[in-house]
Each structure stands twice: as structure tokens, then as C-alpha cells.
Amino acid sequence: QVQLVESGGGLVQAGGSLRLSCAASGSIRSINAMAWYRQAPGKQRELVAAITSGGSTNYADSAKGRFTISRDNAKNTVYLQMNSLKPEDTAVYYCNAVLVLAGTLLKIKDLWGQGTQVTVSS
């Protein structure tokens, strides 16, 4: 069974930094892309940043210049470095991966982690 496990969330003051990690494990043939989403209370889940296996990145406008997504392909891990945090960044952050399962059948799966809470105080 494949899974994503997030870590690194917590409470930080405005202007501070956090580094989120997401590790994929299980019988994985390859990972096409990994991404970070977030969902604040009463709001829709939104894309924060994404990165492909080749290293191409995309960021939400709200994240550009403050957040950096990176990967360690050898560890099947994606990171989100968050700097200059604002109270409006408060949300549950979810890791997402589009991956190909190992085995005879090359099955693509869209996988989500459990989420990690990020709270930014003013």
C-alpha cells in the first residue's frame, strides 16, 4: 500500500518560517509530480506549489517569492520551504502525488496525505 506522510507543520509567528516535508512510500514505480495544497476553514482547497519529476515548478500567486518547493527523488520526498509567513497562510497543508504503482499493470494513482496544520499568529 502506498502512502504519503507529511510533517513539519506547527505554530509560528508572522514573519517566521516553516519547512514541510512529504515522503511517499510503498511499491512505487515512479512519481510524475508532487504538490502542496492547503485548505483554510470555510474555504476551498487550493494549490500552493507543484513540482514535476523533471524539476519544473508552479506556484500560486500568493506563494511566489515566499515559498519554495523542492524534491529529493532518491527519497521520494518533496519539501515546501515557507518564509515570511502571514496569518492568511494558516491552513491544513496537504501533500499530493501523481504516481505510477509498481507491478505488471502500470496503474496511475492520485494520492493524498493526511495533512499537517500550519498556524501563523499575528
C-alpha positions, 0 to 999 in steps of 0.5 A: 500500500502506498502512502504519503506522510507529511510533517513539519507543520506547527505554530509560528509567528508572522514573519517566521518560517516553516519547512514541510516535508512529504515522503511517499512510500510503498511499491512505487514505480515512479512519481510524475509530480508532487504538490502542496495544497492547503485548505483554510476553514470555510474555504476551498482547497487550493494549490500552493506549489507543484513540482514535476519529476523533471524539476519544473515548478508552479506556484500560486500567486500568493506563494511566489517569492515566499515559498519554495518547493523542492524534491529529493527523488532518491527519497521520494520526498518533496519539501515546501520551504515557507518564509515570511509567513502571514496569518492568511497562510494558516491552513491544513497543508496537504501533500499530493502525488501523481504516481505510477504503482509498481507491478505488471499493470502500470496503474496511475494513482492520485494520492493524498496525505493526511495533512499537517496544520500550519498556524501563523499568529499575528 
